[in-house]
Amino acid sequence: MTLTTDMNANDELGLSAKQQSQLQQFKKSVADILKPGNPIHTDRELSKFCFARKWDVRKAEAMFRQSMTYRETMRIDHIIEEYDPPEV
């Protein structure tokens, strides 16, 4: 997976140069679990984790990894395919 940044996306997000740098550091730190095409792994979504942890990259990484573990454990990304409606 490439870690290129779409500058238009960062401009749209209104990130400062320092925040853009921190977002890139964050993306590098979680690159091992990022999946191309996953809507949760966009710059916009990843920046929310940084913002939630006041741009502390280590804390944002811990939060993101915990979130992805939860999503996998609860099979959140597969709920549509695996949903079995109850009989009424």
C-alpha positions in Angstrom: 0.0 0.0 0.0 1.3 3.4 -0.8 1.2 6.2 1.7 0.7 9.0 -0.8 -1.3 12.0 0.4 -3.9 13.6 -1.8 -3.1 17.3 -1.2 -6.6 18.3 -2.2 -8.0 16.0 0.5 -5.8 17.7 3.1 -6.8 21.1 1.8 -10.4 20.0 2.1 -9.8 18.9 5.7 -8.3 22.2 6.6 -5.2 20.7 8.2 -2.2 22.8 9.1 1.2 21.7 7.8 2.0 20.3 11.3 -1.2 18.3 11.3 -0.5 17.0 7.8 2.9 15.8 9.0 1.3 14.2 12.0 -1.3 12.5 9.9 1.5 11.1 7.7 3.3 9.8 10.7 0.1 8.2 12.0 -0.5 6.5 8.6 3.0 5.1 8.6 2.6 3.8 12.1 -0.6 1.9 11.2 0.3 1.0 7.6 0.5 -2.7 8.5 -3.3 -2.8 9.1 -4.5 -0.3 6.5 -6.5 -1.9 3.7 -6.8 -0.2 0.3 -10.4 0.6 -0.6 -11.6 0.5 3.0 -13.7 3.6 3.5 -12.5 3.8 7.1 -8.9 4.1 6.0 -9.2 7.4 4.1 -7.3 10.5 5.2 -10.6 12.1 6.4 -11.4 9.1 8.7 -7.8 8.6 9.9 -7.6 12.3 10.8 -10.5 11.8 13.1 -8.4 9.5 15.3 -5.6 12.1 15.4 -8.1 14.8 16.3 -9.7 12.7 19.0 -6.3 12.3 20.6 -5.2 15.9 20.2 -2.8 15.0 17.4 -0.7 12.7 19.7 0.3 10.0 17.1 1.0 7.3 19.7 -2.4 7.7 21.3 -4.1 7.9 18.0 -2.4 4.7 16.9 -3.5 2.9 20.1 -7.0 4.1 19.6 -7.1 3.1 15.9 -5.7 -0.4 16.6 -8.2 -1.0 19.4 -11.0 0.1 17.1 -9.9 -2.2 14.3 -9.6 -5.1 16.7 -13.1 -4.4 18.0 -14.4 -4.2 14.4 -12.8 -7.5 13.6 -13.9 -9.3 16.8 -17.5 -8.1 16.4 -17.4 -8.7 12.6 -18.7 -5.2 12.0 -17.4 -5.1 8.4 -19.2 -8.3 7.5 -22.6 -7.6 9.2 -24.5 -7.1 5.9 -23.3 -10.3 4.4 -23.7 -12.4 7.5 -27.0 -11.0 8.9 -29.6 -13.6 9.3 -33.0 -12.0 10.0 -34.9 -13.6 12.8 -38.1 -15.5 12.1 -41.2 -13.7 13.2 
